[in-house]
């Protein structure tokens, strides 16, 4: 089963897909949980807004159903979007938005039963960030088949397949603000095992309205450059999160970041990495509006 998720809002938000330590959803059907913000608190300003549309396809690429305009979600909150149908096996992607070149940032969300905090992926519809939606072929990320190999060459092959084959994971980019298609595997015996085809779902807008211009997102069709500005500051002590990784990644996006365990500070506006000097004083053109504390002491 494949799921196409898109965002249609002028607000930027982070999408985290996976199973987190919120209570499990009670609805029967195919459910996508959207968690907005970097952690459980309202740590970002204007990150909430309209929830994304969700379209569901079966294994053969046939459209099953959709939920359009499912409501809104607040900063730091989450919402479940359920398309009524037979449920599929639970899945635990491994930061695939980040692995496949999507805009990403660390999070302070835990996956249930683990100490793993997955990276989150930004999606947006008005070109503040390039991704407007993505498709996921859940069976290829199920816990039974998505084991991460230890061998480096096998890891590279797995990443290449899941990111570039098409059906497993595919991102839609601006100016495609209303993606309605997926790339699906061709199941009949007349084609090779890696043959793909494009499948389409209905648009939520009347056909005539789609050619009147996108009035909800009045931005020019320019190439994405620098994204939104942030006035928050994240302090962390997670040894698996590093300022160096954030600064060296061309697709990371988010607030300035300090990791006291690593002893680094990443100024995200220009991806400059600084050593952390305890007791030092630094000047900044604009003051931070919010300090986001992810240190282990704050969770005690």
N, C-alpha and C positions, 0 to 999 in steps of 0.2 A: 504494500500500500504506500502511495506517495501523498505527501501533503504539501500544498503550496501556500505560503504565508506571505502576505504583503502588508505594507503599512501605507495608510492614506491619511496623512495628517501633516500639518506644518511643524509639529513638534518632533524633536529628536528623542529617541529612547533606545534603551538597550534591550535586546531580546536574549533571554537565556533559555535554551531548550535542554531538557533533561529532567530528572526526578530530584526535587529538592526536599528540604526537611520541613516544608509546610505539610499540613494534613493532606492525605491523598484525596483527589477529587471523587465525589460521590456519583456523578452523572455517568450514565451508561452510553458509550459511544466512543468515537475517536476524539480525544481531548488533548488540546495544546495549552500549556500553561505559559503565560507571559508575565515575567517578573520585570518590573521597571525600576531603574536606578541601579546603584552599585552595591547596595546592601539592603538590610531590612528596614532601615530608617529612611526618612525623606532627605537623602543626602544630595540630591540634585535639584536644581530649580528648573521648572518648566519641562521636566522629563516626562511627566505623565501626559495623558491626552487620549485620543481615539485609539481603540484596540484595532489590531490588524484584521483584515478579512482572512478566512481560512477556506481553502478548497481542497477536497479529498478525492483522490483517484484510486481505482483498484490496481491490482498487479498488472493487468493488461493495458493500463493507461486509460481505462474508461472512467469518465467523470461520475462520481457517486453523489456528492452533495456539497453544500457550502453554507457558511454563515458569513453574512456581510454586515458590516457596521454593528458589531456585537456589543458596543457600549464604550465605556471609558475606564481608565485605570489611573490611580493617583501615584504621585512620586513615592517610591519606596514600597509600593504595593504590588499585588499580583492579581491575576484573573484567569479563570479557566474558560476556554472556548471549546464547546463540544458540538461536533457534527454527529447527529444520531446515526449509529450504524454499529456493526459488530466490531468489538474492540480488537486491537492487535497486540502483539507482545510488547512489553515495556522495552524502552531503548535508552541507552546512555551514550550519546555522542561524546567524543573526546575533543572538545574545543574546536569543532570542525569549521566554524565560521572563521576563527583565527587561523587555523591550519591552511585553509583554502584561500587566504588573502583578503578576507573581509575586515572591515574596521572593527577593532576590538579594544577591550580594556579588562584589567583584572576585576574580580568581584569578591564579595564577602559572603556569598551564598554557599552553603554546604550541600553536597549531595548526600541523601539519607544513607546512614550506615557507613559513611566514610569520612575522612578528614579532607577530602578534595574540594577545592573551590574552583569551579570551572570559569574560564574566561567568558565574557559576554560579548555579544555582537551588536553593533549599532545598525539599525535600519531606519530609514527616513524617506519622505516623499518629495521634499522640495530642494534636494541637492545640497543640504548641509553636510550630509555624508553620502557616499555614492550608492550604497545598497538600498533598494526599495522593497525587496522581498527575497524569499529563497524557497527552494523545494527540498524536501527530505524524503528519501525512500527508506522508510523505517526498518524493513527487514534486514537491510545491510548494516544497521546499527544496533540490532538486537543484542542482548547480553550473550546469547549463545554463539554468535558469529563475529562479534566485533572485538575479539581479543586483540590486544596490541602486541605485535611481534617484538621480540628482543633484538633480532638481527637488524643491523642498520639498513642493509639493502632491502630487506623485506619490509621494513618500515617505510622506506622511500616508495616502494612499489605500491603499498597500501594507500599511502597519502595521494600518490598520483592517480590511482584508480578512483578513490572516493571523491577527489576534488575535480578531476578532469574528464571522467567517463561520461558525465551528464546526469544519468538517473540518480545516483546515490545522493549527491548534494550539489546544488547549482544555485548561484545567486543571480538575482535580477538587479540591474543598475538603472539609475536615472539616465534618460528621461522616461523610462518605462515605469510609470507610476501606478499602473493598474495591470500587473502581469496576470494573465489568465491561462497560461500554457505551462506544461511540464515536458521534460524529455523522459521517455519511458523505454524500458527494454521491450523489444519485439519477441513475443513468446512462441510464435509458430516455428515449425521445424524447417521451413524453407529458407530461413535466414541464419546467419552466423550467431554465435552466442553473444557477441558484443554489438549486435545490430540494435539501433535505437530509432524511435519515431517521436514526433511531436504530437501531444494530445492537448485538447483545448477544453476549457470550461466556460460557462457563460460569464459575461461581464455583469456586474450589478447595475451598470448604467445602460439605458436604452442606446441602441446602435447610433441613432442620430445624434445623441448627446455627446458621444465620444469624439465627434469631429468638430465640436464647437470650441475646442481649446480647453485647457485645464485651468478653470477659473479658481480652483481652491489653492493652487500653488503658483502664484504669479511671479515666478523667477525665470530669468532667461535660461536658455539651454546651453549654458556655459559648461566648460569642463570643471569637474570638482577640483578645488584647490586646497583650502586649509580647514574647512569645516567650522563648527561653532566655537565660540570662545568659552572658557571656563573660569570661574572665580572661586573654585573649591580647591582644597588641598588635602590629599590623602596621606595618612601616616600608617605604616604597616610594619609588622615584624615577621611576616610569613617568609620562611627561607626558600619557598618555591616561587615566590614573586620577587622579581628583582628590578631595580631601577634601570640597570644596564639593558635588560631585555626590552623594556618599554622604549628606551631612548634609541635602541638600535633597530627597532621594528619600523619599517616604513608605513605600516598600516595601523599602528596603535593610535588611539585617540581618546583623550580624556583629561582630567585634572592633573596638575602637578603632583608628583609622587615622591614620597620619602620612605625608604626602607631602613629602619634602624638596625636590623639584624645584619644587613649587607653593608650598611654605612654609606649609602648613596642617596642622592637627590636628583630626580629627573625633571628638568624644566620642559614641559611638554610643548610649549609654544614653538620652540626651535630645536627640540630633541637634544638639549645639552645636558650632559651628565656631570654632576659635581660630587666630590667627596663630602661626606657629612662631617661637619666640625661642631661638636657639642659645645654650646655656649656662644657660638658665633652669632653675629647680627648681620642681616642682609636687608637691603632696601628693595621695594617693589613699587612699580608705578601705580598699581591699583591694589588695594587691600583685599585679602581673601574674605569672601562672604561666609564661608563655612569651612570648618576643619572636620574632616571625616576620619574618625579614629577606628582603625581596624586592628589595633594591637591586641594581643592575647589578654592583657590585663582588662581591656574594656569589655570582654565577654564574660568575665568572672561574675 
